Amino acid sequence: MDHVVYITAAIVAVPGALLSGILIFNLIRPSGFWPADPDWRRDLTLWLFRAYAFGMVGVAGVALWVWGLGQWPRYAIGLPMMGGAYALSLWAYKGLGKDNTYFGSDGLVTGGLYAYSRNPGYVASLAAALGLAVVAGSVIVLALAGGLLAIYFLFALNEERWLAKGYGTAFLRYMVDTPRFVDARTVARAREDLLARL
């Protein structure tokens, strides 16, 4: 039955690989795939991304079905990670605004969660994927989470070029001051903000 998990993971990897190829191509030769106007290119990019993300959840489900539910510590660690990360993701996208989430130009957002990371929604989604891998108890799901990191990295590189063009010096300063994902500055700012509130 192990082969069912491997086959499912291989099927899920296909849209991830296609999406990564499109994003790399778009970096080399900007083709309007990401960021994209609301046309077939954006639809294709989002469809491939959703197929990969939901497929990863499917692989976790298949792994649980084939290999069993495992021990309770997996759930005690993984489920809170997933729930907290999902809430953080919603908070990040709320702070960004619906239009800016889909490449509007409502202004450069640098406050709230965006003071800690230029891509807090991506960071939160990656944390949720790690929680999913813990719950599934599967190295295969962990590998798919690594694929998600690669996709988010490619998304971010494409978005940075677009944001630098649209916001110029303001975005370039923001890039210097704030990490793409997380680093020591994120931890230091979070600690400073926490101490200031106490």
QUIDACOR-V831359 format. One record per residue. N is the residue number from 1. RES is the residue in one letter. SS is DSSP state (@ for helix, = for strand, . for the rest). NEAR is the number of other ideal C-beta (glycine too) atoms within 8 Angstrom. Layout:
BEGIN
n:N res:RES ss:SS near:NEAR
n:N res:RES ss:SS near:NEAR
END
This chain:
BEGIN
n:1 res:M ss:. near:5
n:2 res:D ss:@ near:6
n:3 res:H ss:@ near:6
n:4 res:V ss:@ near:9
n:5 res:V ss:@ near:15
n:6 res:Y ss:@ near:9
n:7 res:I ss:@ near:8
n:8 res:T ss:@ near:12
n:9 res:A ss:@ near:12
n:10 res:A ss:@ near:8
n:11 res:I ss:@ near:8
n:12 res:V ss:@ near:15
n:13 res:A ss:@ near:11
n:14 res:V ss:@ near:8
n:15 res:P ss:@ near:13
n:16 res:G ss:@ near:14
n:17 res:A ss:@ near:8
n:18 res:L ss:@ near:9
n:19 res:L ss:@ near:13
n:20 res:S ss:@ near:12
n:21 res:G ss:@ near:8
n:22 res:I ss:@ near:13
n:23 res:L ss:@ near:16
n:24 res:I ss:@ near:9
n:25 res:F ss:@ near:10
n:26 res:N ss:@ near:13
n:27 res:L ss:@ near:10
n:28 res:I ss:@ near:5
n:29 res:R ss:. near:5
n:30 res:P ss:. near:6
n:31 res:S ss:. near:7
n:32 res:G ss:. near:8
n:33 res:F ss:. near:13
n:34 res:W ss:. near:12
n:35 res:P ss:. near:6
n:36 res:A ss:. near:11
n:37 res:D ss:. near:7
n:38 res:P ss:. near:6
n:39 res:D ss:. near:8
n:40 res:W ss:@ near:5
n:41 res:R ss:@ near:12
n:42 res:R ss:@ near:12
n:43 res:D ss:@ near:9
n:44 res:L ss:@ near:10
n:45 res:T ss:@ near:14
n:46 res:L ss:@ near:8
n:47 res:W ss:@ near:9
n:48 res:L ss:@ near:13
n:49 res:F ss:@ near:11
n:50 res:R ss:@ near:8
n:51 res:A ss:@ near:10
n:52 res:Y ss:@ near:17
n:53 res:A ss:@ near:10
n:54 res:F ss:@ near:8
n:55 res:G ss:@ near:13
n:56 res:M ss:@ near:15
n:57 res:V ss:@ near:9
n:58 res:G ss:@ near:10
n:59 res:V ss:@ near:17
n:60 res:A ss:@ near:14
n:61 res:G ss:@ near:9
n:62 res:V ss:@ near:11
n:63 res:A ss:@ near:14
n:64 res:L ss:@ near:13
n:65 res:W ss:@ near:6
n:66 res:V ss:@ near:10
n:67 res:W ss:@ near:9
n:68 res:G ss:. near:5
n:69 res:L ss:. near:3
n:70 res:G ss:. near:7
n:71 res:Q ss:. near:4
n:72 res:W ss:@ near:5
n:73 res:P ss:@ near:6
n:74 res:R ss:@ near:12
n:75 res:Y ss:@ near:8
n:76 res:A ss:@ near:8
n:77 res:I ss:@ near:10
n:78 res:G ss:@ near:14
n:79 res:L ss:@ near:10
n:80 res:P ss:@ near:9
n:81 res:M ss:@ near:13
n:82 res:M ss:@ near:12
n:83 res:G ss:@ near:8
n:84 res:G ss:@ near:9
n:85 res:A ss:@ near:14
n:86 res:Y ss:@ near:10
n:87 res:A ss:@ near:8
n:88 res:L ss:@ near:13
n:89 res:S ss:@ near:13
n:90 res:L ss:@ near:8
n:91 res:W ss:@ near:10
n:92 res:A ss:@ near:14
n:93 res:Y ss:@ near:10
n:94 res:K ss:@ near:7
n:95 res:G ss:@ near:11
n:96 res:L ss:@ near:10
n:97 res:G ss:. near:10
n:98 res:K ss:@ near:7
n:99 res:D ss:@ near:7
n:100 res:N ss:@ near:12
n:101 res:T ss:@ near:9
n:102 res:Y ss:. near:7
n:103 res:F ss:. near:9
n:104 res:G ss:. near:9
n:105 res:S ss:. near:6
n:106 res:D ss:. near:6
n:107 res:G ss:. near:5
n:108 res:L ss:. near:8
n:109 res:V ss:. near:10
n:110 res:T ss:. near:7
n:111 res:G ss:. near:6
n:112 res:G ss:@ near:8
n:113 res:L ss:@ near:10
n:114 res:Y ss:@ near:14
n:115 res:A ss:@ near:8
n:116 res:Y ss:. near:10
n:117 res:S ss:. near:13
n:118 res:R ss:. near:11
n:119 res:N ss:. near:10
n:120 res:P ss:@ near:12
n:121 res:G ss:@ near:10
n:122 res:Y ss:@ near:11
n:123 res:V ss:@ near:12
n:124 res:A ss:@ near:13
n:125 res:S ss:@ near:13
n:126 res:L ss:@ near:14
n:127 res:A ss:@ near:12
n:128 res:A ss:@ near:13
n:129 res:A ss:@ near:13
n:130 res:L ss:@ near:11
n:131 res:G ss:@ near:15
n:132 res:L ss:@ near:15
n:133 res:A ss:@ near:15
n:134 res:V ss:@ near:11
n:135 res:V ss:@ near:13
n:136 res:A ss:@ near:14
n:137 res:G ss:. near:9
n:138 res:S ss:. near:12
n:139 res:V ss:@ near:6
n:140 res:I ss:@ near:11
n:141 res:V ss:@ near:15
n:142 res:L ss:@ near:10
n:143 res:A ss:@ near:9
n:144 res:L ss:@ near:18
n:145 res:A ss:@ near:14
n:146 res:G ss:@ near:8
n:147 res:G ss:@ near:12
n:148 res:L ss:@ near:15
n:149 res:L ss:@ near:9
n:150 res:A ss:@ near:9
n:151 res:I ss:@ near:14
n:152 res:Y ss:@ near:13
n:153 res:F ss:@ near:8
n:154 res:L ss:@ near:12
n:155 res:F ss:@ near:11
n:156 res:A ss:@ near:13
n:157 res:L ss:@ near:10
n:158 res:N ss:@ near:14
n:159 res:E ss:@ near:10
n:160 res:E ss:@ near:12
n:161 res:R ss:@ near:10
n:162 res:W ss:@ near:10
n:163 res:L ss:@ near:10
n:164 res:A ss:@ near:11
n:165 res:K ss:@ near:7
n:166 res:G ss:@ near:8
n:167 res:Y ss:@ near:10
n:168 res:G ss:. near:8
n:169 res:T ss:@ near:6
n:170 res:A ss:@ near:8
n:171 res:F ss:@ near:13
n:172 res:L ss:@ near:9
n:173 res:R ss:@ near:8
n:174 res:Y ss:@ near:12
n:175 res:M ss:@ near:11
n:176 res:V ss:@ near:6
n:177 res:D ss:@ near:6
n:178 res:T ss:. near:12
n:179 res:P ss:. near:9
n:180 res:R ss:. near:8
n:181 res:F ss:. near:12
n:182 res:V ss:. near:8
n:183 res:D ss:. near:7
n:184 res:A ss:@ near:5
n:185 res:R ss:@ near:9
n:186 res:T ss:@ near:11
n:187 res:V ss:@ near:9
n:188 res:A ss:@ near:8
n:189 res:R ss:@ near:10
n:190 res:A ss:@ near:9
n:191 res:R ss:@ near:8
n:192 res:E ss:@ near:8
n:193 res:D ss:@ near:8
n:194 res:L ss:@ near:8
n:195 res:L ss:@ near:7
n:196 res:A ss:@ near:6
n:197 res:R ss:@ near:5
n:198 res:L ss:. near:4
END
